[in-house]
Amino acid sequence: MSTIPPKIRVTVWSEFRHEKLNPKVAALYPQGMHQAIAAVLAQHADFTVRTATLDEPEHGLTDAVLDETDVLTWWGHLAHGEVSDAVVAKVRTRVLEGMGLIVLHSGHFSKIFKALMGDTCSLSWRESTDKERLWVVNRAHPIAQGLGAYFEIPIEEMYGEPFGIPTPDELIFISWFTGGEVFRSGATWRRGHGNIFYFRPGHETYPTYHHPQVQQVIVNSVRWAHSGVRIKETGPNLLPLEPLPVDPEAAGRSIIGHR
Ligand code: ZN
């Protein structure tokens, strides 16, 4: 008899502002980008999915919600500065304890990504008519499953190097754009016990989150980021498990030191 593994509990977070301000974005994502992403994830039986947005109390990321989140996805752009430092600190702690984090597109400049990377996270960009070709440079990686050698997004915002990130633990995608630039568009890091994945595509005025390969990457990355652990490091001053051999010299120093 096989047991059914517990479902991966995903919280899809978005600032949900462009959709209210720009009719072009609202037409692409009538319920918001977070609902479009959540709907994709909800098609998979191994996920339970909820959403959270900036304008909810505590940005929808209360302790109760974070307690029930195995993997958090993050999309922000206009309002990075409105995300409270207290919520960022809580999310950072959860990641270090083992919660997975998927940072999408302009989330590269979010407080939480910068805090976990410890770097500028800056890049160059152009919003025009570039095509993006994402080369899969690590085809055996779980995040690349089902993709082939590369895939293309017909129109996307360009992000170019240099990207101000620490050297990734693993690089999954490198993008090429029609204008000639390249970018490390899919990269992973481990921070504490938490798995972090940055995924570049997702500019709000293009239908990127309706693109099947982009959806596949997000699904794959949520599965990959799920660690199944939540480890609180308390760092106690430990008593030895067994009697330690007596070092007369050290004992002498200790006595002198405490006199
Ligand atoms: Zn953008």
Residues whose N, C-alpha, C, O or C-beta is under 5 A from the ligand:
A	BS01	ZN	S106 E157 H203 E204
